[in-house]
């Protein structure tokens, strides 16, 4: 913070105000680390750039200058300095019409929640708190500044931010603020999916993602973000032992480590169950819910504009999330190798999801599932220590097969390569034994020609 004090002294010498503001003050009062430092000032962006030039920052960036923000980096610490603002909003767009304000109080009045509407004098340490943010911080409340309906009409993204702050900080949303969020839920339609997805990711990485999703549903926000979740609520999974799929899902999600793809996989791993529910002989089943869930997850995450790598990771985890439960000790090494290859880079996350998915109240069932998982995990690691399972391939490639038989490309190549690879996976053929592979290939081609 030494550089911040120096910055404040430079501003003061020029008769300019500068305050620590918003989330930076909130986190300071909570004793939490803040990733960035946010400052506000009555200096214009042009004046800010001139003043900070005296301190020789590591870098200066002006991407947000048209909104009054100049950023800089001191010793790896990102600092953003924003000119006092007074904003007007188009109710059908979250993009504000920015006007520079003339006072700190005016700037704080435009902010979303009281816990984010405090400022602190850098040199004296004096707290400026016109809306009772400190009291709400102590009461662990998320309360809108001023009239809640007006704050959410100005910027509907604040509806999701309220939920996010509640789960990040383990706070309660104040009653009138919660009611206003519910009333304004449909205004999320005016927010870009990129911004919604960003807030959803933050909720998913919070200490209590399950509570966040419950709040989204309770406040009517889920209907405009992930309506697919609502079909799971109150859905019985087992007639004899009541198991709510929604409650199970939230529990699984909360039990997972804070890894984005893993948390999303936990939340969506059973999303296909409502569409596949059926009964046979009085027993409930969800045939093919993994595949249906995978496709639904792809649609949901694409809608939220998540990156392709995360979507692929989540899809793989959902598609294979029941595979561990199908494991039995009589699986051959070849079967274990196939599992490793199919799950790919998501092997460890697959085990984590499977562990979290064991939520039975019956100790014997939990013990059996845990033992099964541990055995498969042990065998996977033993195989991976001995060999590069993912790199195993047919000893003969397509070009070699075409040259050997003087035949054109076609499905026959894939059939032979798959057969040779299966022999390699089962340990019946060495990956580099081209001679033996050629013999087997000749037998297969002869059988094909004879069958033709």
Kinemage of the C-alpha trace (Angstrom):
@kinemage 1
@onewidth
@group {chain A} dominant
@subgroup {mainchain}
@vectorlist {calphas} color= white
{ca unk a 1} P 0.000 0.000 0.000
{ca unk a 2} L 3.031 2.324 0.132
{ca unk a 3} L 2.521 3.290 -3.509
{ca unk a 4} L -1.138 4.076 -2.807
{ca unk a 5} L -0.106 6.484 -0.049
{ca unk a 6} L 2.375 8.099 -2.425
{ca unk a 7} L -0.372 8.407 -5.013
{ca unk a 8} L -2.703 10.035 -2.483
{ca unk a 9} L 0.028 12.546 -1.551
{ca unk a 10} L 0.591 13.431 -5.217
{ca unk a 11} L -3.161 14.036 -5.693
{ca unk a 12} L -3.377 16.077 -2.476
{ca unk a 13} L -0.523 18.372 -3.539
{ca unk a 14} L -2.548 19.203 -6.654
{ca unk a 15} L -5.714 19.803 -4.633
{ca unk a 16} L -7.404 16.631 -5.887
{ca unk a 17} L -9.430 14.165 -3.851
{ca unk a 18} L -8.804 10.421 -4.059
{ca unk a 19} L -10.417 7.672 -1.983
{ca unk a 20} L -10.298 3.924 -1.622
{ca unk a 21} L -13.795 2.870 -2.647
{ca unk a 22} L -16.299 0.061 -3.165
{ca unk a 23} L -15.171 -3.545 -2.923
{ca unk a 24} L -11.708 -2.505 -1.809
{ca unk a 25} L -13.140 -0.840 1.322
{ca unk a 26} L -15.533 -3.717 1.937
{ca unk a 27} L -12.756 -6.299 1.731
{ca unk a 28} L -10.449 -4.178 3.891
{ca unk a 29} L -13.091 -3.984 6.634
{ca unk a 30} L -13.693 -7.737 6.366
{ca unk a 31} L -9.976 -8.492 6.506
{ca unk a 32} L -10.144 -10.144 3.092
{ca unk a 33} L -7.561 -9.912 0.346
{ca unk a 34} L -8.790 -7.842 -2.582
{ca unk a 35} L -7.464 -8.757 -6.037
{ca unk a 36} L -7.565 -5.154 -7.248
{ca unk a 37} L -7.520 -1.744 -5.627
{ca unk a 38} L -10.329 0.611 -6.629
{ca unk a 39} L -9.974 4.348 -6.167
{ca unk a 40} L -12.289 7.234 -6.978
{ca unk a 41} L -11.350 10.871 -7.537
{ca unk a 42} L -12.617 14.265 -8.639
{ca unk a 43} L -9.744 14.451 -11.147
{ca unk a 44} L -10.616 13.859 -14.783
{ca unk a 45} L -9.017 10.935 -16.632
{ca unk a 46} L -6.625 13.342 -18.382
{ca unk a 47} L -5.579 14.791 -15.019
{ca unk a 48} L -5.265 11.291 -13.530
{ca unk a 49} L -2.858 10.225 -16.278
{ca unk a 50} L -0.757 13.309 -15.685
{ca unk a 51} L -0.642 12.796 -11.908
{ca unk a 52} L 0.197 9.103 -11.933
{ca unk a 53} L 2.964 9.727 -14.441
{ca unk a 54} L 4.974 11.209 -11.582
{ca unk a 55} L 4.973 7.818 -9.820
{ca unk a 56} L 6.323 5.822 -12.769
{ca unk a 57} L 3.908 2.855 -12.580
{ca unk a 58} L 4.848 -0.453 -14.197
{ca unk a 59} L 2.033 -0.018 -16.734
{ca unk a 60} L -0.909 2.258 -17.535
{ca unk a 61} L -3.988 1.146 -19.468
{ca unk a 62} L -6.830 3.330 -20.663
{ca unk a 63} L -9.364 0.840 -22.056
{ca unk a 64} L -12.038 2.197 -19.704
{ca unk a 65} L -11.122 5.851 -20.080
{ca unk a 66} L -14.392 6.748 -21.818
{ca unk a 67} L -16.153 5.530 -18.658
{ca unk a 68} L -13.792 7.595 -16.523
{ca unk a 69} L -11.410 4.778 -15.515
{ca unk a 70} L -7.627 4.767 -15.793
{ca unk a 71} L -5.792 1.639 -14.724
{ca unk a 72} L -2.224 1.126 -13.627
{ca unk a 73} L -0.004 -1.531 -12.127
{ca unk a 74} L 2.351 -1.019 -9.182
{ca unk a 75} L 4.659 -3.938 -8.328
{ca unk a 76} L 2.188 -6.433 -9.835
{ca unk a 77} L -0.821 -4.868 -8.036
{ca unk a 78} L -3.606 -3.667 -10.317
{ca unk a 79} L -5.112 -0.293 -9.406
{ca unk a 80} L -8.102 1.372 -11.073
{ca unk a 81} L -8.833 5.067 -10.607
{ca unk a 82} L -12.293 6.241 -11.662
{ca unk a 83} L -13.528 9.816 -11.832
{ca unk a 84} L -16.656 10.528 -9.769
{ca unk a 85} L -19.612 9.480 -11.885
{ca unk a 86} L -23.284 10.171 -12.192
{ca unk a 87} L -24.983 7.699 -14.516
{ca unk a 88} L -28.223 7.426 -16.439
{ca unk a 89} L -29.402 4.060 -17.752
{ca unk a 90} L -31.473 2.979 -20.708
{ca unk a 91} L -33.880 0.462 -19.101
{ca unk a 92} L -33.346 -1.930 -22.042
{ca unk a 93} L -29.547 -1.803 -21.859
{ca unk a 94} L -27.099 -2.192 -18.989
{ca unk a 95} L -24.695 0.238 -20.665
{ca unk a 96} L -24.830 3.521 -18.760
{ca unk a 97} L -24.705 7.010 -20.196
{ca unk a 98} L -21.718 8.224 -18.212
{ca unk a 99} L -21.542 11.722 -16.816
{ca unk a 100} L -18.746 12.800 -14.509
{ca unk a 101} L -20.003 13.765 -11.060
{ca unk a 102} L -18.836 16.520 -8.781
{ca unk a 103} L -18.904 14.872 -5.342
{ca unk a 104} L -18.001 11.651 -3.591
{ca unk a 105} L -21.507 11.345 -2.127
{ca unk a 106} L -23.045 11.526 -5.607
{ca unk a 107} L -20.662 8.801 -6.768
{ca unk a 108} L -21.482 6.521 -3.831
{ca unk a 109} L -25.226 7.034 -4.326
{ca unk a 110} L -25.051 5.425 -7.801
{ca unk a 111} L -23.565 2.186 -6.457
{ca unk a 112} L -25.445 -1.090 -6.063
{ca unk a 113} L -25.304 -2.243 -2.433
{ca unk a 114} L -24.529 -0.425 0.794
{ca unk a 115} L -21.526 -2.666 1.528
{ca unk a 116} L -20.044 -1.436 -1.773
{ca unk a 117} L -20.981 2.221 -1.218
{ca unk a 118} L -18.306 3.157 1.299
{ca unk a 119} L -15.115 5.129 0.779
{ca unk a 120} L -11.992 5.567 2.875
{ca unk a 121} L -9.610 8.497 2.956
{ca unk a 122} L -6.229 7.033 2.169
{ca unk a 123} L -4.065 9.389 4.229
{ca unk a 124} L -6.290 9.748 7.321
{ca unk a 125} L -8.116 6.411 7.234
{ca unk a 126} L -11.478 8.142 7.745
{ca unk a 127} L -14.496 6.091 6.604
{ca unk a 128} L -17.188 7.780 4.521
{ca unk a 129} L -20.376 5.737 4.855
{ca unk a 130} L -23.528 7.691 3.902
{ca unk a 131} L -25.764 4.630 3.419
{ca unk a 132} L -24.998 2.463 6.457
{ca unk a 133} L -22.682 0.009 4.728
{ca unk a 134} L -20.634 -0.656 7.856
{ca unk a 135} L -23.751 -1.548 9.851
{ca unk a 136} L -24.886 -3.905 7.082
{ca unk a 137} L -21.407 -5.390 6.936
{ca unk a 138} L -21.601 -6.151 10.640
{ca unk a 139} L -25.143 -7.494 10.267
{ca unk a 140} L -23.989 -9.571 7.273
{ca unk a 141} L -26.641 -8.098 4.987
{ca unk a 142} L -26.735 -7.381 1.269
{ca unk a 143} L -28.941 -4.285 1.009
{ca unk a 144} L -29.536 -2.109 -2.043
{ca unk a 145} L -28.539 1.556 -1.844
{ca unk a 146} L -31.612 3.776 -1.551
{ca unk a 147} L -34.760 2.442 -3.254
{ca unk a 148} L -34.049 -1.176 -4.353
{ca unk a 149} L -36.390 -1.132 -7.367
{ca unk a 150} L -34.602 1.928 -8.745
{ca unk a 151} L -31.149 0.358 -8.312
{ca unk a 152} L -32.190 -2.775 -10.202
{ca unk a 153} L -34.007 -0.841 -12.901
{ca unk a 154} L -30.786 1.100 -13.504
{ca unk a 155} L -28.756 -2.059 -14.022
{ca unk a 156} L -30.428 -5.518 -13.954
{ca unk a 157} L -27.035 -7.233 -13.693
{ca unk a 158} L -27.208 -6.187 -10.037
{ca unk a 159} L -29.836 -8.896 -9.524
{ca unk a 160} L -27.173 -11.565 -10.027
{ca unk a 161} L -24.527 -9.539 -8.214
{ca unk a 162} L -26.732 -9.516 -5.117
{ca unk a 163} L -26.857 -13.313 -5.130
{ca unk a 164} L -23.148 -13.506 -5.808
{ca unk a 165} L -22.213 -11.261 -2.881
{ca unk a 166} L -24.519 -13.248 -0.596
{ca unk a 167} L -22.765 -16.537 -1.377
{ca unk a 168} L -19.244 -15.135 -1.615
{ca unk a 169} L -19.504 -13.444 1.778
{ca unk a 170} L -22.023 -15.782 3.449
{ca unk a 171} L -24.426 -12.853 3.877
{ca unk a 172} L -28.230 -12.689 3.807
{ca unk a 173} L -30.068 -10.616 1.227
{ca unk a 174} L -32.110 -8.008 3.107
{ca unk a 175} L -35.868 -8.625 2.862
{ca unk a 176} L -36.888 -5.586 0.789
{ca unk a 177} L -33.879 -6.026 -1.475
{ca unk a 178} L -34.764 -9.690 -2.051
{ca unk a 179} L -38.371 -8.771 -2.853
{ca unk a 180} L -37.178 -6.164 -5.355
{ca unk a 181} L -34.866 -8.714 -6.986
{ca unk a 182} L -37.812 -11.068 -7.466
{ca unk a 183} L -39.947 -8.277 -8.937
{ca unk a 184} L -37.223 -7.318 -11.394
{ca unk a 185} L -36.204 -10.850 -12.428
{ca unk a 186} L -37.569 -10.604 -15.963
{ca unk a 187} L -35.365 -7.582 -16.676
{ca unk a 188} L -32.409 -9.969 -16.974
{ca unk a 189} L -33.543 -10.355 -20.591
{ca unk a 190} L -31.836 -7.035 -21.303
{ca unk a 191} L -28.441 -8.227 -20.047
{ca unk a 192} L -25.919 -9.828 -22.398
{ca unk a 193} L -25.299 -13.531 -21.950
{ca unk a 194} L -21.578 -12.815 -21.575
{ca unk a 195} L -22.204 -10.724 -18.462
{ca unk a 196} L -24.702 -13.218 -17.065
{ca unk a 197} L -22.226 -16.047 -17.656
{ca unk a 198} L -19.475 -14.115 -15.884
{ca unk a 199} L -21.630 -13.651 -12.779
{ca unk a 200} L -22.741 -17.281 -12.888
{ca unk a 201} L -19.114 -18.429 -12.987
{ca unk a 202} L -18.380 -16.343 -9.900
{ca unk a 203} L -21.371 -17.873 -8.109
{ca unk a 204} L -20.195 -21.351 -9.097
{ca unk a 205} L -16.702 -20.677 -7.713
{ca unk a 206} L -18.017 -19.235 -4.448
{ca unk a 207} L -17.819 -21.100 -1.128
{ca unk a 208} L -21.534 -21.986 -1.439
{ca unk a 209} L -22.558 -22.542 -5.085
{ca unk a 210} L -25.521 -24.694 -4.044
{ca unk a 211} L -26.951 -21.879 -1.961
{ca unk a 212} L -26.416 -19.536 -4.898
{ca unk a 213} L -28.459 -21.757 -7.211
{ca unk a 214} L -31.178 -22.102 -4.576
{ca unk a 215} L -31.370 -18.299 -4.320
{ca unk a 216} L -31.550 -18.011 -8.106
{ca unk a 217} L -34.532 -20.353 -8.060
{ca unk a 218} L -36.224 -18.817 -5.020
{ca unk a 219} L -35.929 -15.277 -6.395
{ca unk a 220} L -37.158 -16.183 -9.879
{ca unk a 221} L -33.820 -15.518 -11.575
{ca unk a 222} L -33.175 -19.098 -12.665
{ca unk a 223} L -36.166 -18.931 -15.021
{ca unk a 224} L -34.249 -16.337 -17.035
{ca unk a 225} L -30.769 -17.875 -16.694
{ca unk a 226} L -31.125 -21.676 -16.443
{ca unk a 227} L -34.812 -22.616 -16.658
{ca unk a 228} L -33.761 -26.245 -17.114
{ca unk a 229} L -32.923 -26.403 -13.398
{ca unk a 230} L -36.520 -25.823 -12.375
{ca unk a 231} L -37.704 -29.190 -13.715
{ca unk a 232} L -35.456 -30.914 -11.174
{ca unk a 233} L -37.006 -29.220 -8.175
{ca unk a 234} L -39.222 -31.495 -6.100
{ca unk a 235} L -38.566 -34.419 -8.432
{ca unk a 236} L -38.493 -37.758 -6.584
{ca unk a 237} L -35.627 -40.018 -7.571
{ca unk a 238} L -36.613 -43.065 -5.542
{ca unk a 239} L -40.178 -43.910 -4.437
{ca unk a 240} L -39.092 -46.000 -1.467
{ca unk a 241} L -36.416 -43.648 -0.175
{ca unk a 242} L -37.398 -40.089 -1.039
{ca unk a 243} L -34.524 -38.412 -2.826
{ca unk a 244} L -35.048 -35.000 -4.377
{ca unk a 245} L -32.892 -34.682 -7.501
{ca unk a 246} L -32.570 -30.919 -7.019
{ca unk a 247} L -31.410 -31.224 -3.402
{ca unk a 248} L -29.022 -34.024 -4.355
{ca unk a 249} L -27.588 -31.831 -7.113
{ca unk a 250} L -26.951 -28.883 -4.801
{ca unk a 251} L -25.275 -31.174 -2.272
{ca unk a 252} L -22.999 -32.679 -4.939
{ca unk a 253} L -22.034 -29.225 -6.208
{ca unk a 254} L -21.188 -27.968 -2.723
{ca unk a 255} L -18.989 -31.004 -2.064
{ca unk a 256} L -16.730 -30.360 -5.043
{ca unk a 257} L -13.475 -28.365 -4.998
{ca unk a 258} L -13.616 -24.872 -6.447
{ca unk a 259} L -12.748 -25.770 -10.052
{ca unk a 260} L -15.052 -24.165 -12.607
{ca unk a 261} L -15.561 -27.124 -14.946
{ca unk a 262} L -15.996 -29.493 -11.998
{ca unk a 263} L -18.561 -27.288 -10.258
{ca unk a 264} L -20.550 -26.909 -13.481
{ca unk a 265} L -20.409 -30.667 -14.022
{ca unk a 266} L -21.701 -31.209 -10.495
{ca unk a 267} L -24.594 -28.812 -11.034
{ca unk a 268} L -25.561 -30.273 -14.414
{ca unk a 269} L -24.657 -33.952 -14.026
{ca unk a 270} L -28.317 -34.987 -13.543
{ca unk a 271} L -29.899 -32.246 -15.671
{ca unk a 272} L -31.106 -34.932 -18.105
{ca unk a 273} L -33.112 -36.871 -15.520
{ca unk a 274} L -36.444 -35.024 -15.824
{ca unk a 275} L -36.460 -35.732 -19.567
{ca unk a 276} L -35.649 -39.438 -19.167
{ca unk a 277} L -37.580 -40.542 -16.086
{ca unk a 278} L -39.465 -43.831 -16.354
{ca unk a 279} L -40.558 -46.821 -14.284
{ca unk a 280} L -40.192 -50.554 -14.707
{ca unk a 281} L -41.567 -53.065 -12.191
{ca unk a 282} L -42.114 -50.249 -9.708
{ca unk a 283} L -38.505 -49.044 -9.987
{ca unk a 284} L -37.552 -45.618 -11.260
{ca unk a 285} L -34.913 -45.333 -13.981
{ca unk a 286} L -33.334 -42.604 -16.080
{ca unk a 287} L -32.112 -44.433 -19.154
{ca unk a 288} L -29.679 -42.415 -21.211
{ca unk a 289} L -29.780 -39.403 -18.896
{ca unk a 290} L -25.999 -39.042 -19.227
{ca unk a 291} L -26.195 -38.445 -22.988
{ca unk a 292} L -29.272 -36.237 -22.724
{ca unk a 293} L -27.621 -34.330 -19.879
{ca unk a 294} L -24.439 -33.872 -21.868
{ca unk a 295} L -26.327 -32.262 -24.742
{ca unk a 296} L -28.375 -30.075 -22.396
{ca unk a 297} L -25.203 -28.952 -20.612
{ca unk a 298} L -23.618 -28.009 -23.926
{ca unk a 299} L -26.646 -25.863 -24.758
{ca unk a 300} L -26.751 -24.205 -21.332
{ca unk a 301} L -23.041 -23.414 -21.180
{ca unk a 302} L -22.926 -22.212 -24.788
{ca unk a 303} L -25.828 -19.898 -23.984
{ca unk a 304} L -23.845 -18.536 -21.040
{ca unk a 305} L -20.883 -18.021 -23.401
{ca unk a 306} L -18.447 -20.251 -21.531
{ca unk a 307} L -15.263 -21.088 -23.407
{ca unk a 308} L -15.043 -24.188 -25.577
{ca unk a 309} L -12.465 -25.920 -23.355
{ca unk a 310} L -14.684 -25.666 -20.278
{ca unk a 311} L -17.741 -26.865 -22.204
{ca unk a 312} L -15.841 -29.916 -23.467
{ca unk a 313} L -14.563 -30.721 -19.991
{ca unk a 314} L -18.027 -30.458 -18.431
{ca unk a 315} L -19.583 -32.502 -21.243
{ca unk a 316} L -17.060 -35.323 -20.803
{ca unk a 317} L -17.601 -35.431 -17.048
{ca unk a 318} L -21.392 -35.574 -17.418
{ca unk a 319} L -21.315 -38.215 -20.153
{ca unk a 320} L -19.112 -40.493 -18.056
{ca unk a 321} L -20.310 -39.663 -14.543
{ca unk a 322} L -22.004 -43.055 -14.040
{ca unk a 323} L -19.152 -45.086 -15.507
{ca unk a 324} L -17.349 -45.516 -12.180
{ca unk a 325} L -20.520 -46.987 -10.690
{ca unk a 326} L -20.434 -49.631 -13.407
{ca unk a 327} L -16.930 -50.736 -12.436
{ca unk a 328} L -16.438 -54.243 -11.046
{ca unk a 329} L -13.166 -55.876 -10.006
{ca unk a 330} L -13.346 -58.257 -12.967
{ca unk a 331} L -12.721 -55.425 -15.435
{ca unk a 332} L -9.734 -56.375 -17.558
{ca unk a 333} L -6.765 -54.041 -17.827
{ca unk a 334} L -8.017 -53.370 -21.334
{ca unk a 335} L -11.336 -52.131 -19.964
{ca unk a 336} L -9.509 -49.847 -17.523
{ca unk a 337} L -7.318 -48.549 -20.339
{ca unk a 338} L -10.444 -47.769 -22.401
{ca unk a 339} L -11.905 -45.853 -19.472
{ca unk a 340} L -8.695 -43.828 -19.111
{ca unk a 341} L -8.665 -42.998 -22.814
{ca unk a 342} L -12.337 -42.064 -22.883
{ca unk a 343} L -12.177 -39.756 -19.872
{ca unk a 344} L -8.922 -38.211 -21.125
{ca unk a 345} L -7.656 -35.151 -19.275
{ca unk a 346} L -10.653 -35.229 -16.928
{ca unk a 347} L -9.577 -38.401 -15.096
{ca unk a 348} L -8.948 -36.807 -11.687
{ca unk a 349} L -12.005 -34.577 -11.989
{ca unk a 350} L -14.069 -37.645 -12.887
{ca unk a 351} L -13.036 -39.311 -9.641
{ca unk a 352} L -13.809 -36.119 -7.699
{ca unk a 353} L -17.293 -35.919 -9.221
{ca unk a 354} L -17.950 -39.592 -8.512
{ca unk a 355} L -16.968 -39.146 -4.857
{ca unk a 356} L -19.209 -36.111 -4.464
{ca unk a 357} L -22.068 -37.979 -6.152
{ca unk a 358} L -22.216 -40.543 -3.339
{ca unk a 359} L -24.837 -38.888 -1.133
{ca unk a 360} L -26.708 -41.916 0.191
{ca unk a 361} L -27.706 -41.982 3.861
{ca unk a 362} L -27.007 -45.714 3.963
{ca unk a 363} L -23.512 -46.406 5.300
{ca unk a 364} L -23.192 -49.747 3.506
{ca unk a 365} L -24.001 -48.185 0.150
{ca unk a 366} L -21.505 -45.360 0.723
{ca unk a 367} L -18.799 -47.806 1.754
{ca unk a 368} L -19.378 -50.010 -1.309
{ca unk a 369} L -19.334 -47.053 -3.704
{ca unk a 370} L -16.208 -45.592 -2.112
{ca unk a 371} L -14.413 -48.928 -2.249
{ca unk a 372} L -15.332 -49.383 -5.913
{ca unk a 373} L -14.082 -45.899 -6.751
{ca unk a 374} L -10.823 -46.364 -4.853
{ca unk a 375} L -10.098 -49.651 -6.588
{ca unk a 376} L -10.642 -48.197 -10.058
{ca unk a 377} L -8.586 -45.138 -9.176
{ca unk a 378} L -5.721 -47.348 -7.952
{ca unk a 379} L -5.752 -49.437 -11.128
{ca unk a 380} L -5.802 -46.356 -13.344
{ca unk a 381} L -2.807 -44.855 -11.580
{ca unk a 382} L -0.878 -48.123 -11.682
{ca unk a 383} L -1.406 -48.422 -15.441
{ca unk a 384} L -0.481 -44.777 -16.027
{ca unk a 385} L 2.744 -45.227 -14.064
{ca unk a 386} L 3.751 -48.115 -16.342
{ca unk a 387} L 2.642 -46.814 -19.707
{ca unk a 388} L 1.362 -43.829 -21.651
{ca unk a 389} L -2.172 -45.167 -22.033
{ca unk a 390} L -3.438 -42.146 -23.957
{ca unk a 391} L -0.749 -42.610 -26.603
{ca unk a 392} L -1.461 -46.273 -27.288
{ca unk a 393} L -2.423 -46.827 -30.916
{ca unk a 394} L -2.697 -49.471 -33.598
{ca unk a 395} L 0.800 -50.667 -34.648
{ca unk a 396} L -0.238 -50.006 -38.264
{ca unk a 397} L -1.652 -46.712 -39.488
{ca unk a 398} L -3.924 -46.129 -42.482
{ca unk a 399} L -1.110 -45.406 -44.935
{ca unk a 400} L 0.689 -48.605 -43.991
{ca unk a 401} L -2.483 -50.646 -44.411
{ca unk a 402} L -3.268 -49.145 -47.828
{ca unk a 403} L 0.292 -49.803 -49.002
{ca unk a 404} L 0.236 -53.360 -47.663
{ca unk a 405} L -3.009 -54.316 -49.436
{ca unk a 406} L -2.892 -51.907 -52.376
{ca unk a 407} L -6.403 -50.782 -51.516
{ca unk a 408} L -8.038 -47.362 -51.530
{ca unk a 409} L -9.199 -45.553 -48.370
{ca unk a 410} L -12.447 -46.760 -46.865
{ca unk a 411} L -14.230 -48.039 -43.748
{ca unk a 412} L -12.111 -51.193 -43.869
{ca unk a 413} L -9.136 -49.255 -42.513
{ca unk a 414} L -11.022 -48.158 -39.399
{ca unk a 415} L -12.254 -51.672 -38.695
{ca unk a 416} L -8.751 -53.096 -38.843
{ca unk a 417} L -7.174 -50.305 -36.799
{ca unk a 418} L -9.888 -50.593 -34.129
{ca unk a 419} L -9.331 -54.341 -33.894
{ca unk a 420} L -5.560 -53.918 -33.585
{ca unk a 421} L -5.975 -51.159 -30.991
{ca unk a 422} L -8.316 -53.343 -28.908
{ca unk a 423} L -5.656 -56.063 -28.893
{ca unk a 424} L -3.079 -53.499 -27.756
{ca unk a 425} L -5.393 -52.253 -24.986
{ca unk a 426} L -5.998 -55.801 -23.797
{ca unk a 427} L -2.256 -56.432 -23.704
{ca unk a 428} L -2.461 -59.126 -26.397
{ca unk a 429} L -0.431 -57.175 -28.951
{ca unk a 430} L 2.628 -54.994 -28.399
{ca unk a 431} L 2.191 -51.405 -29.696
{ca unk a 432} L 5.378 -51.760 -31.771
{ca unk a 433} L 4.825 -55.304 -33.081
{ca unk a 434} L 4.159 -54.459 -36.733
{ca unk a 435} L 4.941 -57.985 -37.924
{ca unk a 436} L 2.290 -59.622 -35.754
{ca unk a 437} L -0.117 -56.774 -36.530
{ca unk a 438} L 0.381 -57.385 -40.261
{ca unk a 439} L -0.452 -61.057 -39.849
{ca unk a 440} L -3.666 -60.203 -38.031
{ca unk a 441} L -4.527 -57.567 -40.644
{ca unk a 442} L -4.127 -60.101 -43.462
{ca unk a 443} L -6.475 -62.504 -41.681
{ca unk a 444} L -9.049 -59.729 -41.257
{ca unk a 445} L -8.849 -58.608 -44.888
{ca unk a 446} L -9.169 -62.197 -46.075
{ca unk a 447} L -12.255 -62.620 -43.921
{ca unk a 448} L -13.704 -59.384 -45.324
{ca unk a 449} L -13.130 -60.487 -48.893
{ca unk a 450} L -14.561 -63.901 -48.212
{ca unk a 451} L -17.623 -62.352 -46.598
{ca unk a 452} L -18.083 -59.990 -49.527
